[in-house]
Amino acid sequence: MSVAVVLVSGGLDSAVTLAVAARDGHACIALSFDYGQRHRIELSCAAAVAARASVLDHRVVQIDAAALAGSALTGCGDVPRGRSEADIGTGIPDTYVPARNLVMLAHATAIAETAGAHHVYIGANAVDYSGYPDCRGVFLDAFEQAANLATRAGVEGAPLKVCAPLLDLPKADIITLGLELGVDFSLTNSCYDPDPQGRACGACDSCTIRSAGFKAAGVEDPRR
């Protein structure tokens, strides 16, 4: 069985992505990151999601918070709340974390090469992506090309494939796919600013997108 490295944040999209990677026939290494994010409860969610999926390994990489500073998610200003769906789809919000997916994919590439894996999965979504530039297909294609130019495996004919199976799916379709694959969404967290008990604020961009997705899918969100 082939091995894949899957970025698992503890959120809805990454949980479905992990399930898709397993469906595709891969044994999975789950990879999460602690970068000083205010919603660090996602790390315990990631551990629960990874355990349920029976991954080969779940690794948590520590990144100096200063390296990814300048975002509302790392304490620079307040998390925007109460924005309309139209506003969410316009511009790059304050919750953008500088080069986050670039940094995370670089780590994933190194781990993949070390583990002999030729696939890296990421739950990037260009439909409900809140304006993040590192969630676009053009970026993922460019990163894949760069990874294969920069690694021994790529140069010697064992190229890396960056897989973003949710890239063009609306949130409702992602939720439906997850249910078909047995994802337990009660284990996931999408909120950017949950309370100390892990309860979602219900008003940040991510909560708004998640709520609309479950409503469109016609199912109840099991997460508080």
C-alpha positions as CSV (number, residue, x, y, z in Angstrom):
1,M,0.0,0.0,0.0
2,S,1.3,3.5,-0.9
3,V,1.8,6.1,1.8
4,A,0.4,9.7,1.7
5,V,1.1,12.6,3.9
6,V,-2.1,14.5,4.8
7,L,-2.4,17.9,6.3
8,V,-4.9,17.6,9.2
9,S,-5.8,20.8,10.9
10,G,-8.8,19.4,12.9
11,G,-11.2,21.3,10.7
12,L,-14.0,20.0,8.5
13,D,-12.2,20.1,5.2
14,S,-9.0,18.3,6.4
15,A,-11.1,15.6,8.0
16,V,-12.8,14.9,4.7
17,T,-9.5,15.1,2.9
18,L,-8.0,12.4,5.2
19,A,-11.0,10.2,4.5
20,V,-10.5,10.7,0.7
21,A,-6.8,9.8,0.9
22,A,-7.7,6.6,2.7
23,R,-10.4,5.9,0.1
24,D,-7.8,6.4,-2.6
25,G,-5.9,3.5,-1.1
26,H,-3.2,5.2,0.9
27,A,-1.9,4.5,4.3
28,C,-1.8,8.0,5.8
29,I,0.6,10.0,7.9
30,A,-1.4,12.9,9.4
31,L,0.5,16.1,9.8
32,S,-0.6,19.0,12.0
33,F,1.0,22.3,13.0
34,D,1.2,24.3,16.2
35,Y,2.0,27.8,15.2
36,G,0.5,29.8,18.1
37,Q,-2.9,29.9,16.6
38,R,-5.6,31.2,18.9
39,H,-7.9,28.3,17.9
40,R,-5.4,25.7,19.2
41,I,-8.3,23.4,20.1
42,E,-8.0,22.3,16.5
43,L,-4.9,20.3,17.5
44,S,-6.9,18.1,19.9
45,C,-9.5,17.8,17.2
46,A,-6.8,16.8,14.7
47,A,-5.6,14.1,17.1
48,A,-9.2,12.8,17.4
49,V,-9.7,12.8,13.7
50,A,-6.4,11.0,13.1
51,A,-7.1,8.4,15.7
52,R,-10.5,7.6,14.3
53,A,-8.9,7.3,10.8
54,S,-6.3,4.8,12.2
55,V,-3.4,6.7,10.5
56,L,0.1,5.3,10.5
57,D,1.3,8.3,12.5
58,H,0.1,11.7,13.6
59,R,2.9,14.2,13.8
60,V,2.6,17.7,15.2
61,V,5.2,20.2,14.0
62,Q,6.0,23.2,16.2
63,I,6.6,26.4,14.3
64,D,7.8,29.6,15.9
65,A,4.7,31.8,16.2
66,A,6.7,34.8,15.2
67,A,7.3,33.3,11.8
68,L,3.6,33.3,11.0
69,A,2.7,36.5,12.8
70,G,0.6,39.3,11.4
71,S,-2.7,37.5,11.4
72,A,-5.8,37.7,13.5
73,L,-5.4,34.0,14.0
74,T,-2.1,34.5,15.7
75,G,-3.2,37.4,17.9
76,C,-2.7,40.4,15.7
77,G,-6.0,42.1,16.0
78,D,-9.5,40.7,16.5
79,V,-11.1,37.9,14.4
80,P,-13.7,39.5,12.1
81,R,-17.3,38.6,13.0
82,G,-20.7,39.1,11.5
83,R,-19.5,39.5,7.9
84,S,-22.0,38.6,5.2
85,E,-21.3,35.8,2.8
86,A,-20.8,38.4,0.1
87,D,-18.1,40.2,2.2
88,I,-16.4,36.9,3.0
89,G,-15.9,36.3,-0.7
90,T,-14.2,39.7,-1.2
91,G,-10.6,40.5,-0.6
92,I,-8.1,38.9,1.7
93,P,-9.3,38.9,5.3
94,D,-7.4,39.6,8.5
95,T,-7.4,35.9,9.3
96,Y,-5.0,35.2,6.4
97,V,-1.8,33.7,7.9
98,P,1.3,34.8,5.9
99,A,2.5,31.9,3.6
100,R,0.9,29.3,5.9
101,N,0.2,26.7,3.3
102,L,3.5,27.3,1.7
103,V,5.3,26.6,5.0
104,M,3.1,23.6,5.8
105,L,3.5,22.0,2.3
106,A,7.2,22.4,2.5
107,H,7.3,20.4,5.8
108,A,4.9,17.9,4.3
109,T,7.2,17.5,1.2
110,A,10.2,16.8,3.4
111,I,8.3,14.2,5.5
112,A,6.9,12.6,2.3
113,E,10.4,12.2,0.8
114,T,11.8,10.8,4.0
115,A,8.8,8.3,4.3
116,G,8.9,7.3,0.6
117,A,5.5,8.8,0.0
118,H,4.6,10.3,-3.3
119,H,1.4,12.0,-2.4
120,V,0.6,15.0,-0.2
121,Y,-3.0,15.8,0.5
122,I,-4.3,19.2,1.5
123,G,-7.9,20.3,2.2
124,A,-7.6,23.6,0.2
125,N,-10.8,24.9,-1.2
126,A,-11.1,27.6,-3.8
127,V,-14.9,27.9,-3.6
128,D,-15.4,28.7,0.1
129,Y,-11.8,29.8,0.8
130,S,-12.4,33.2,2.3
131,G,-9.9,34.9,-0.1
132,Y,-6.8,33.1,1.0
133,P,-4.3,33.2,-1.9
134,D,-2.6,30.0,-0.8
135,C,-5.8,28.0,-1.3
136,R,-5.9,28.4,-5.1
137,G,-5.2,25.8,-7.7
138,V,-2.5,28.0,-9.4
139,F,-0.5,28.1,-6.2
140,L,-0.8,24.3,-5.6
141,D,0.3,23.6,-9.1
142,A,3.3,25.9,-8.8
143,F,4.2,24.3,-5.4
144,E,4.1,20.8,-6.9
145,Q,6.4,21.9,-9.7
146,A,8.8,23.5,-7.3
147,A,8.8,20.5,-5.0
148,N,9.7,18.2,-7.8
149,L,12.6,20.5,-8.8
150,A,13.9,20.7,-5.3
151,T,13.8,17.1,-4.1
152,R,16.0,14.1,-4.9
153,A,12.9,12.0,-5.4
154,G,11.5,14.5,-8.0
155,V,14.8,14.7,-9.9
156,E,15.3,10.9,-9.9
157,G,11.9,10.2,-11.4
158,A,9.6,9.7,-8.3
159,P,7.7,12.9,-8.4
160,L,5.4,14.2,-5.7
161,K,1.7,14.7,-6.4
162,V,0.0,17.5,-4.4
163,C,-3.7,16.4,-4.1
164,A,-6.4,18.9,-3.3
165,P,-9.6,16.8,-3.8
166,L,-11.9,19.4,-2.3
167,L,-10.5,22.3,-4.3
168,D,-13.6,23.0,-6.5
169,L,-16.3,21.6,-4.2
170,P,-18.9,23.8,-2.4
171,K,-19.0,23.3,1.3
172,A,-22.3,21.4,1.1
173,D,-20.8,18.9,-1.3
174,I,-17.8,18.5,1.0
175,I,-20.1,17.7,3.9
176,T,-22.1,15.2,1.9
177,L,-18.9,13.5,0.7
178,G,-17.6,13.3,4.3
179,L,-20.8,11.7,5.4
180,E,-20.5,9.1,2.6
181,L,-17.0,8.3,3.8
182,G,-18.0,8.0,7.5
183,V,-16.4,11.3,8.7
184,D,-17.5,12.2,12.3
185,F,-17.9,15.9,12.1
186,S,-18.5,16.2,15.8
187,L,-14.7,15.7,16.2
188,T,-13.9,18.7,14.0
189,N,-13.5,22.4,14.8
190,S,-13.9,25.2,12.2
191,C,-14.2,28.2,14.5
192,Y,-11.4,30.8,14.4
193,D,-12.2,32.0,17.9
194,P,-13.8,29.3,20.1
195,D,-14.3,29.8,23.8
196,P,-12.1,27.9,26.3
197,Q,-14.6,25.0,26.3
198,G,-14.2,24.7,22.5
199,R,-17.6,26.1,21.7
200,A,-17.8,27.9,18.3
201,C,-18.4,31.6,18.3
202,G,-21.0,31.2,15.5
203,A,-20.1,34.5,13.9
204,C,-16.6,34.4,12.4
205,D,-16.1,33.8,8.7
206,S,-15.4,30.1,9.1
207,C,-18.4,29.5,11.3
208,T,-20.6,31.3,8.8
209,I,-19.3,29.2,5.9
210,R,-19.7,26.0,8.0
211,S,-23.2,26.8,9.1
212,A,-24.3,27.6,5.5
213,G,-22.7,24.4,4.3
214,F,-24.6,22.2,6.7
215,K,-27.8,24.0,5.9
216,A,-27.3,23.6,2.2
217,A,-26.5,19.9,2.7
218,G,-29.7,19.5,4.7
219,V,-28.1,18.0,7.8
220,E,-27.5,19.2,11.3
221,D,-24.0,20.2,12.4
222,P,-23.1,17.9,15.3
223,R,-20.4,20.2,16.6
224,R,-21.4,22.7,19.4
